[in-house]
Amino acid sequence: MKVILSGYNVDSTVIEELKKTSPPRDDITPETLSASYARISRDPRSVDELRAVARAEVQRARRSNRTIIFKMGHHSVAEHAVFNFDIIGVSRLAIEEIEKFRLCAFTEKSQRYIKLKDDFVLPEEVKKAGKQELFLDTIRAQNSLYQKLYKRLKPYFFEKNIKLAHDPKKHSILGGWAKEDARYAVSLATQSQLGMTANARNLEFLIRRFASNKLAEIGELNHKIYELAKEVAPSIILFTEGNDFDAKTYEELKVKSSFLMNPLIEKKDEPVCLVDFTPDADTKLIAALLHTSSFLPFRECMEKARTFTPEKNMEYLKKALKHMEFYDAVLREFEYVDLTYNLIVSSACFAQLKRHRMATLTTQSYNPDLGVTIPLSVEEIGARREFMDIIEKTNAAYCVLKESLAVGAEYILTNAHRRRVLLKVNARELYHISRLREDATAQWDIRNTATEMSKLAKEVMPLTFLLAGGKDTYPARYKDIFGKPPKLKPPEI
């Protein structure tokens, strides 16, 4: 056996410094990895030899990439090339578009941990419509309230949590709670930044999708990303033009569905509704476990599972969970069980929910008619009226912008504004959401949503979600089921 580390990500500044002190060379590109790995299936030479050939003949490697990707349709070779991007000074609204791509990696500036300044994006759409003054007036009022709320919420949390306040190490936690609740007043135009990692195949998909996006900010971002990637790896970023499928499909569906649109929300929906789920889910899970651990076809496994007593079902599930620690994912067989939720969530909650990209997540636009989410702390410091004054001012500005702009009115809406979301998860993914978002350290808004999702799931498939819950309560739940605690406990924060 021979294993070679063929490459790894290096900070671009280091690469540029190395290039300055080295003779000119063309092989500083991830394309050579794609080209050499593409040859593995048909060339008997060892992989390290193939890489050496690709480095020595970069132009030939690029022609090979174009042939393999464009003519032969083997796009997977582009996945061997990986890019990292610093994306700075983009709006929260733009970040929602960026983070739709489930196979990329993102780390985003958190409004929970970093105190905000008066930084925001002024959209081109607003400037072209002549609504700059209205926009700036509204944003500045929102940001002013944020600063006022933060100053009042910080002592509120210190006074309410005396034990934590006595420990200087916990002061950042208390200050963080003040930041995360004050941010409900700020807009989706608020500036942020993120790091993004994507392989070339997914980057090409992002570029193509963004080429059809109507927001000027996304268009500018797309141009910058494409130019940087093309300079380094022109042979594996090929299909980049916008298309009617991405540009028109949803708009035409909206027109087709216009007869369903109501100007007002007449019936108040529950914020978390379980609208569909796998029938007889617990039995199907047991059958899937039987299938993996036997030689029976799945149909027979289902027949066997249907004959099991509740005690025997519990015995099988306990075997599946017995050696699991708080950081482990449940077995892949849990993916055969599905649940679909209709949620009404704030922008602040959605910012965290969208991170669960292995789920299927589709959204409606933000809708002021759904109301807003007001943090309990804002109510308790007596700031509800101030908060709602800003919301009313925001809603009035949004109505004007909605009439004047083809796209982009949502920039003015706040983290408190809501939208409807349709979320489909398998049981394995819901375990992950539950473990992370029901934990005591999770932000309260998404914790409330995740807790209700978990509760509804346990009602329809109690066996499947026997160990679901936040990681902080995992030891206690495990002990209830197995009579002894797990080997490891979650670390204290």
N, C-alpha and C positions, 0 to 999 in steps of 0.2 A: 504493500500500500504506500502511496505517496500523496501527500496533500500540500498544495502550494497556495499561499495567500496571493492571489493574482492581482489584487488591487483593493484600494479602500479610499473613502472620502478624505480629501485633504483641503484645508482652508485655502480658498483661491489666492489669498495674499501670500501664503507660503509658496504656492505654485509660481506666481509672478516673480517672487524674489529668486526662486531657483532658476527660472528662465533667464533672468538678468545676468546670472553668473555662469550660464552654460552656453555652449555653441547653439546656434539656431537649429531647431528641430520641429518636425511636423507631427510627431507621434504623441504629443501631449493632448490626448483626446480620448473620451470613453468609447469612441466608435471602434477602436481596435479590439476591444473586448467583445462587442457585439459581433463583429466580423469573424473573429477567431472562434467564438462559441458556436456561431451559425454553421461552421464547417465540421463540427464534431461528428454530426450524424453521417457524413459521407467521406471524411478524410481519415485514413488510418493512423496518421501521425499523432503523437501525444499532444495534449492540450497546450502545454507550455511551448512546444515547437510551433503550434498554430498561432499562438500569441506573438511569438518572435517574428514570424512571417508577416503578420498583420502590422506590427510596429515598423517593420522595414519597408513596407509597401502601403503607406497610408492611403494614397489615391486609389490604388486597386481595392483596398479594404472598403473604401467608401462606395466604389462602384458595386462591389459585392453586396453591401448593405442595401443599396437601392434596388438591386435585382431581387434579392431575397424578400425584402419587405413589399416592394411595389408590384413586381411581376408575379412572384410566387405566393404572396400573401401571408408570409410567416412573420407576423408582427411581434411575436414573442421574443425574437432576438433583440429587439430594442429595449427589453426590460433589463438587460444586463448593464445598460448605461444609466447612471443615477446622477441627478442634479440636486443641488441645494440652493435655495433662493432666500435672501433677506428681503422681506416685503415691508416697507416702512411708509408710514403716513397714509394708510388707506382707511376708509370708513368701516364701521361695524357692518353696515349694509353690504359693502363689497366683500367683506370676510365671509358673510353668509353664502355668497356665490362661490367664493374660492373653496370653502370647505365642503362643498357638495360632492367632491371627488373622493370616493371612499377608499381608493387604493393609494392615495398619497398620505404623507405624514405631516402634521401641523403642530406647532406649539405657538400659542397666541398670548399676547399681552393680556393680563387679567385685570379687569376693573375691580375685582375683589381685593387684590393685594397691592395695587399701585394707585396712589391718589391721583386723580385726574386734574389736568390743568384746563386751560380754555382752548384746547386743540380740537379742531373739527375741519371737515372737508366742505368746501363750498362747491356744490355740484355745478358743472357746466350747464346742465338743463335749467337750473334756477337762474343763472346769469343771463342765458339767452332769452328766458321768458320775462326778464325785467323784474323778477321778484326777490332780488338780492336783499333789499332793505327789510322786507317782511321776514325773510329767512334768518337774517342776522339778528334781528330784534328778538325773535322767538328763541333761537339757540342761546343767545346771551342770557335771556331770562331763565332758561333751563339750567345753564351752567352756574348762574348765580345762586339758584336754589340748591343745587348740589353742594356748593361750598357752605351755605348756611346750614343745610341738613347735617353735613359731616361734622361741623363744629358743635352742633347740639347732640348728635347721636353718639359721639365718642364718649363724653362724660356719662351719658345715659347707660351705655354698655358697661362702663367701669363701675357705676353705682349698682347696677343690677347684678353684676357678677363679682361680688366682693372677694370671694376666694381666689378667683383668677387674677383679680387686680392686685392682690398682695404678692403675686409672683411676677417679678419683672420679665421673666422669660415668656409669659403669656400675654404681655401687653400688645404685642404685634397681632395676636389673635383678636383681641377686643377692638383694636383699631381697624382691623380688617373687616369686622362685622359692621362697623360704622361706614366704611367705604362701600361695602357691597349693598347696603340698604340705601345709601344716598344716591347711588348710581341709577336708581329707578327713575330719576328725574332727567337724566341726560339722553341725548338723541342717538339715532342710528347713524348720524353724520359724524359722531365722535371719532377722532383719529385713533388708530391702533397700529400694531405691527405684529408680524409673525414670521416664524421660520417655516419654510416648506421644503420637503424632500419628495421628489417624484422620479420614477424611472422614465425613460424617454417615451415609452408607449403611452403611459398615462399623461405625461406632459403634452404630447401631441394631441391627445383627446381633449385636454383642458384648453389648449390653444384654439383648436377647432370649435369647441363649444363657445368659448369666449368671443370668437370672431362673429358670432351671430347674436351676442348679447347687446341690447339696446342702450345700456347705461354707458355714458361717456367715460366714467371712471374705469369701468371694466375694459373698455376699448383701449384706453391708455395703458393700463396694466398689461393687457395682452400683448400690445406692441413691444413693450419693454422686455417682457419675458421671452418672446419669440426671437427678438434680435440678439439677446444674450445667448440663448440656446443654439441658435443657428450658427453663430460665430464659432462655437466650440465643436458642434456635432451636426453639420449640415445634412449628412446622409441618413439620419434616423429620425428627423423631424420633417415629415413629408406632407401629410394630409392636414393642411392648416387653414384652408379656406372655409368661410362660413357657408351654411347651406340652409335650404328652405325647411328641412326637417327640424333643425334646432331653432330657426328664426320664427317660423310661422305656426307650428303645430299647436302649441298651447294657446296662442292668441286666437286661432280659428276655433279651438274647442271652447274658449270663453264666449265667443260670438254665438256658437251653436247652443251654448247653455244659458244664454242671456235671459231666456224666459223664466229661469229659476231664480234670478237675482231679486232679492227683496231689499228695499232701501233701509229697513230697520230690522233688527233682531227682535222678533215678537216673543219667541219662547226661549227661556233661559236654559241652555244646555248644561249638563253636568260637565265639570272640567275634565274628568277622566271617565270614559265609557269603553267597556270591553264590547266590541261590536261583532267579533267573529273569533272562533277558536276551533282547534282540532277536536272533533267529537271523540268521546271515549279515549281521551288523551292518555290517562294513566295506563290503560291497557295497551295502547299503541307503544308507549315507552317501554313497558315490560317486554313486549314482543320484539322490539328493536334490540334490547339487551339479550334476549334469547337468541335472536338471529346471529349476533356477533359471536356468541359463546357456544354455538352448536353447528350442525351441518344441515339444519332444516331450512326449507324455503320459507320466506316471510309469511305467506298465507297460512302455513301450518303453525308458525310461531304465534300468529294472532289467534288461531283457534285454541292453541294450548293456553295462551294468556287469559282468554275469556273463561277458562275453566278454573283458574286459580282462585283460591280464597283470598280475602283481604290480608290475612296473615302471611300467606305465601308471597303475595305482591310486595308486602312490606319487607319480607326477607330478601327478595331480589334487589329491591331498591337500596336497602342498607348495605348489601354487598357492593353496590355501585358507588356508594358514598363513603364507605368506611375509612378509606385511607386518604381522603381529601383534606387538604389544609386550606386555610382562609384565602390563600393566593391562587389556589388551583381552580381551573375551569372544570365544570362538570363534564362528563363524558360526551363524545360527539353524538351519541344516540339521542340525546336530548334535542338535537336539531330537527328531529322528525315531528316535533310538536310545535304548533304555531299559535300565535295570538295576535289579534289586530285591535288596536285602540284608536278611538277618536279622542283627541286631546284638545283642550283650549289652554294655551300656555302664553306667558308673557315673553317678550323678547329676551329678557334676562334668563329665563328658564330655557328658552329655545337655544340660546347660545351654548348651553351645556348639552342639551339633548342631541343637537346635531353632531356632536363629537362621536356618537355611537353609530359609526358609519357602516357597520356590518348589518344593521337593521335596514328595513325598507322604509324610507321616510319621504313623504310628499306633503306639501303645504299649500294652504291658501295664502293670499296676501294679508298683510296686517290690516285689521279692521277696527277702527275706533268704536264701532257699534257694539263690539264685544266687551267694552269697558276696559278697565286697567287693573293691574295688580298693585295694591298698596302695601308696603311692608308694615307689619304690626308695630314695629318700633316707631315708624313715622306717626302712626295713630297715637301711640302712647306718649310721645313727646308733645302732642297737641298740634301737629303740623299738617293734619289732614286738609284743612281749608287752603293753606298755602300750596300744598301739593296739587289739589284739584284745580286751583286757579291756574296753575301752569299747564295742567292737562287740558283745561278748557281753551286756553290761549293756543296751545299746540293743535288741538282739534280744529280750531277756526283757521289757523294757518294751513293745516293739511287740506282742508276743503278748498281753499283758494288755490293751492298748488295743484291739487288734483284736477281742477278745472283748467289750469293753465299749462300743465306739463303732460306730455304723452307718457313719460316714465319718470320715476325719481321722487314722487311726492312723499314716499315712505321715509326718505332721509330725515324728515322733520319729526317723525314719531319717536317716542321714548322707549327706554327699556321696560317700562311698565305696560306698554300697549300689547295687545294680544292678537293671536292668530289661531286658526284651526290647523291641526296637524293630524295626518293619518299615519300611524306607526305600526308596522308589522314586524314582530320579532319571533324567533324561535325560542324555545325554553332555555337553551344554553345562553343565548344573548341576554334574555331577561334576568337570568341569574347574575350575569356580569353587571348589568345595570343596577340590579338590586344591591349587590355587594358594594358597589362604588357609591351609589347615589342615596341609599338608605342609611349609610354610615353617619355617625354623629358629626363627623367633620364636614359632611357635604353641605352645600348651600341650601338654605331652608326651602326655597321655592321648588327646586327640582327634587329635593327630598320629599316634599309633600306629594308631588306627582308620582315619583317612583314608589312611594309607600302605598298609594292607592292602587297603582298598577299591580303591585305584588299582592295586595289584599284580594283584588278581583280574580287574579290568576289562581290563588289558593282556593277560592270558592269553587272553581270549576275543575281544577285538577290538583287536589290536595296532596296526592302522593308525589307527583312530579316536582312540586315546589316545597318539599318537606324541609329543605335546608336553606331556602331563600331568605335574604335579609342582609342588613348592613354588616360589614366585616367586624365592627365593634361588638356586635351581639353574637357573632359566629360561635365562640366557645360555649356560651350558655345553651344555644340551640343544639349544638353537637352533643353536649352532655345530656340534654333531655332525651335525645334519641338513642345514644349509645351507652349511657350510664357512666361515662367518664369523659373528661375534657380531651380535645385534640392535642397532639404533641406540641404544636406551636400556637402562640397567641399573636394577634395583630400588634405591631409595635405601637406604643403610646406616642401621641403627638403633643 
